[in-house]
Structure formats: structure tokens, C-alpha cells
């Protein structure tokens, strides 16, 4: 382990117990994959090279078998951060982990500087068409981002889910016009519960727009919480049926995160 430069550098500043054992556990995991399933190839990002090689060495020593590693460069955003499951704002291909709507919205909201590289990496559009789409500026570039989102969401979730996500996105961000919001993530709530009244902070936590009540209070007090088109800034506000629109509460956290509470 200490032969790898990354660990040498970290040893100078200190390694947590989990970090110290990470390579050991991943190596043992590779060994078990070989013993149980005959797996001899592990694929990962190039930041996992040392961990995978350690597993190869363990398999060779204990089983006398040659194993292999295949790594690829990490996909990074323009700010240098990687797109991985340990990063905030991560994407899952599983619709149960990241809904098609949230998946679509992620690509709509990528920084301008990332649009071209994501078109080139994740779509099958001709390069000439990509160059033309990425030459756009301002509102036209936003349309290009929607094209990017539609292309990738179609590849991952299919045409129908991509169209539903696009329709919901346009409806959510329209200035009060009607639209199909069915693809926006949602939960159900009984009408009797809403008639009793539910606190704004509890509502946003239950919807998953805030991780904790402290986050919820902060969001509301800083003016980032919306119910329908109304900005709610009182942390003690109670939401009742008069906030319903078409049988649902449309919640928004900040500028771009939407959620629906469907009342039955």
C-alpha cells in the first residue's frame, strides 16, 4: 500500500481508519469475486488503480492466478470535480435512485462550459451538429442543454420517460401556464392530514428537498422555499388545502428543484 504515491502523500497529513482499510477491503472483495464467480477483471476509474492492483496481487499470491485491471479517466466537470456516486449531485442510472425527471434536470442545469464535452461523451450526435449546438449563447444555449438532456435521458430511460421529463420540466418552469407535471418526483398525502395543517419545514423535509429540519429552517428563512408561486419565508408557516393547485402542492427549493405532494 505504501508503495503508491497517493498513500505516501496522505500518510504525511494523516489517514482515517476507513481510508487506511479501504484498499484492504477492496482487495479482499476482488479475491471473493474471483473465488465465487471466477471474476478476473475489475474495471474502475483511474483513481482506483492502486486498489485494483492490490487485489490482483492478493489473487496471485493466494490463488496463483493472474487477474487484470482496466481503468478509464474520470469524467470531471469544468470545476474539476468528478461525477461519481460520492459527490454531491451524483447521478444514478437506476430510476429508483434518480428519477428520470431529476436525471433530465441534471443535464439541463450543467454549466455552459461542460455542454460540449457531455455531448461528445454521452450522445451519438454527429460532431458537426454538436459544434453548432454548442456555438449558441444565452437562451439558445439553454435550448442546446435541453437537447443534451433529452438525448441522454432517452438513452438511459427511453423515449417516453424522456418526453415526460421534458414536458414536466417546461411546465414547472413556465410562468403559470398549464402543463403536464406528472413526471416531477412526488409523494402522496391524505387530505385529512393537510386539513389539519402541516408545517412548512416538515413539508420540505418529508418531500426530500431538505435533509434535516435545520436545513429546512435555513432554506425557508433565506427565501428559498416556494409553495406554488408563493415564496414562504416564515419558518412557522402552516400549509393548508388553500395552497392546492390541481389537487397537489408544487414545492420548489431554490431556483431549480421541484417536488409535488399529491393530495388524495
C-alpha positions in Angstrom: 0.0 0.0 0.0 2.7 2.4 0.9 4.4 2.0 -2.4 1.6 4.1 -4.0 2.3 7.8 -4.1 -1.3 8.7 -3.1 -0.9 6.9 0.2 2.6 8.3 0.8 1.2 11.8 0.5 -1.8 11.1 2.7 0.4 9.5 5.4 2.1 12.8 5.8 -1.2 14.5 6.7 -3.0 11.6 8.2 -5.3 8.7 7.1 -8.6 7.9 8.7 -9.2 4.3 9.8 -11.7 3.8 6.9 -9.2 5.2 4.4 -6.4 3.0 5.7 -8.6 -0.1 5.3 -10.2 0.8 2.0 -7.5 -0.9 -0.1 -7.5 -4.0 2.0 -11.3 -4.4 1.8 -11.4 -3.7 -2.0 -8.6 -6.2 -2.5 -10.4 -8.9 -0.5 -13.6 -8.1 -2.4 -11.8 -8.8 -5.7 -10.5 -12.0 -4.2 -14.0 -13.1 -3.3 -15.4 -12.2 -6.7 -12.7 -14.4 -8.2 -13.4 -17.3 -5.8 -17.2 -17.2 -6.1 -17.7 -16.1 -9.7 -14.4 -16.6 -11.5 -14.0 -12.8 -12.0 -10.5 -11.9 -13.2 -11.1 -8.4 -14.4 -12.0 -5.4 -12.4 -13.0 -2.1 -14.1 -13.0 1.3 -12.5 -11.9 4.9 -12.7 -8.2 5.6 -12.8 -8.4 6.8 -9.1 -9.0 3.1 -8.3 -5.8 1.8 -10.0 -3.9 1.2 -6.8 -6.8 -0.6 -5.1 -7.4 -2.8 -8.0 -3.8 -3.7 -8.5 -3.6 -4.6 -4.8 -6.5 -7.1 -5.4 -4.6 -8.5 -8.4 -1.6 -9.1 -6.2 -3.7 -10.8 -3.5 -5.3 -13.1 -6.0 -1.9 -14.0 -7.5 -0.4 -14.7 -4.0 -3.3 -16.8 -2.6 -4.7 -18.5 -5.8 -1.7 -18.5 -8.1 -3.9 -16.9 -10.8 -3.3 -13.8 -12.9 -6.0 -11.1 -12.6 -6.4 -7.9 -14.5 -7.3 -4.2 -14.1 -8.9 -1.9 -16.6 -9.3 1.8 -15.7 -10.5 4.9 -17.5 -10.1 8.6 -16.9 -12.6 10.1 -14.6 -15.3 12.3 -16.1 -14.9 15.7 -14.5 -16.9 18.9 -14.6 -15.5 22.2 -15.6 -14.9 22.9 -11.9 -12.6 19.9 -11.7 -14.9 17.8 -9.5 -15.7 14.2 -10.6 -19.0 12.9 -11.5 -19.1 10.0 -9.0 -21.5 8.5 -6.5 -19.6 10.1 -3.6 -20.0 13.6 -5.0 -23.0 15.8 -4.2 -25.4 15.9 -7.1 -24.4 12.4 -8.3 -26.4 10.7 -10.9 -27.7 7.1 -10.8 -28.9 5.2 -13.9 -31.4 3.4 -11.8 -34.7 5.3 -11.9 -35.4 4.3 -8.3 -32.3 6.2 -7.2 -32.5 9.2 -9.6 -35.9 9.7 -11.2 -36.0 10.4 -15.0 -37.1 13.9 -14.2 -34.2 14.6 -11.9 -31.9 12.9 -14.3 -33.1 15.2 -17.1 -32.9 18.3 -14.9 -29.2 17.5 -14.1 -28.2 17.8 -17.7 -30.4 20.9 -18.3 -28.5 22.6 -15.4 -24.9 21.7 -16.3 -22.5 24.7 -16.6 -22.2 26.2 -20.0 -18.5 25.1 -20.2 -19.5 21.5 -19.9 -22.1 21.2 -22.6 -19.8 20.4 -25.5 -17.8 17.7 -23.6 -21.0 16.0 -22.4 -22.5 16.0 -25.9 -19.3 14.4 -27.2 -19.0 11.8 -24.5 -22.6 10.8 -23.9 -24.5 11.2 -27.2 -24.3 9.8 -30.7 -24.9 13.1 -32.5 -22.6 14.0 -35.3 -19.7 16.1 -34.2 -20.7 18.9 -36.7 -24.1 19.1 -35.2 -22.6 19.2 -31.7 -20.3 22.1 -32.6 -23.3 24.0 -34.0 -25.4 23.4 -30.9 -22.6 24.5 -28.6 -21.8 27.6 -30.6 -25.1 29.0 -29.3 -25.2 31.6 -26.5 -27.6 32.7 -23.8 -31.2 31.5 -24.4 -30.2 29.5 -27.4 -27.6 27.6 -25.4 -30.3 26.7 -22.9 -32.2 25.0 -25.7 -29.0 23.1 -26.5 -28.9 21.9 -22.9 -32.4 20.7 -23.2 -31.4 18.8 -26.3 -28.5 17.3 -24.4 -30.8 16.3 -21.5 -33.3 14.8 -24.0 -30.6 12.7 -25.8 -29.1 11.3 -22.7 -32.3 10.7 -20.9 -33.7 8.8 -23.9 -30.6 6.6 -24.0 -30.9 5.7 -20.3 -34.7 5.7 -19.6 -36.3 5.5 -23.1 -38.2 7.9 -25.3 -41.5 8.1 -23.3 -39.7 8.8 -20.0 -37.5 11.5 -21.6 -40.6 13.2 -23.2 -42.4 13.1 -19.9 -39.4 14.6 -18.1 -39.1 17.3 -20.7 -42.8 18.2 -20.5 -42.7 18.3 -16.7 -39.6 20.5 -16.8 -41.2 23.0 -19.1 -44.4 23.0 -17.2 -42.6 23.5 -13.8 -40.6 26.5 -15.1 -43.4 28.1 -17.1 -44.8 31.3 -15.8 -48.1 30.0 -14.6 -49.2 28.3 -17.8 -50.8 24.8 -17.7 -48.6 21.8 -18.3 -48.0 18.1 -17.5 -46.2 17.9 -14.2 -46.7 14.1 -13.8 -43.0 13.3 -14.2 -42.0 15.6 -11.4 -41.0 13.5 -8.3 -43.9 13.2 -5.9 -45.4 11.6 -2.8 -49.0 11.3 -1.7 -50.6 12.8 1.4 -54.1 12.3 2.8 -56.4 15.3 2.6 -57.3 15.0 6.2 -53.7 15.5 7.2 -53.4 18.6 5.1 -56.6 20.0 6.5 -55.1 19.8 10.0 -52.2 21.8 8.6 -48.5 20.8 8.1 -45.6 23.0 8.9 -43.5 24.3 6.0 -40.3 22.9 7.4 -41.7 19.4 7.9 -43.3 19.5 4.5 -40.0 20.2 2.7 -38.1 17.6 4.8 -40.8 15.0 4.0 -40.5 15.8 0.3 -36.8 15.2 0.5 -36.0 18.8 -0.6 -34.2 19.3 2.7 -32.2 16.6 4.5 -32.9 17.9 8.0 -35.2 20.3 9.8 -32.2 22.6 10.3 -31.7 22.6 6.5 -35.4 23.3 6.1 -35.4 26.2 8.5 -32.4 27.7 6.7 -34.0 27.3 3.3 -37.2 29.0 4.4 -35.5 31.8 6.3 -33.3 32.6 3.4 -36.2 32.9 1.0 -35.6 29.7 -1.0 -38.9 27.9 -0.3 -41.9 28.1 -2.6 -45.3 26.5 -2.4 -46.9 27.0 -5.8 -45.9 30.5 -6.9 -45.8 31.8 -3.3 -42.5 32.4 -1.6 -42.7 31.2 2.1 -40.2 32.9 4.4 -41.9 32.2 7.8 -40.4 29.1 9.4 -43.6 28.7 11.4 -45.9 28.9 8.4 -48.6 26.1 8.2 -49.7 24.9 4.8 -53.4 24.0 4.3 -55.7 23.0 1.4 -55.9 26.6 0.1 -52.4 26.1 -1.3 -53.5 23.2 -3.6 -53.3 23.6 -7.3 -55.0 20.8 -9.4 -55.0 18.6 -6.3 -51.3 18.9 -5.5 -48.8 21.1 -3.7 -46.0 22.2 -6.0 -42.9 22.7 -3.9 -39.7 24.4 -5.0 -36.4 24.7 -3.2 -34.2 27.4 -4.7 -34.4 28.0 -8.4 -34.4 24.6 -9.9 -35.5 21.8 -7.5 -39.2 20.8 -7.7 -41.4 18.3 -5.9 -45.1 17.6 -5.9 -47.2 16.5 -3.0 -50.4 14.9 -4.4 -53.3 15.1 -2.0 -55.9 12.3 -2.1 
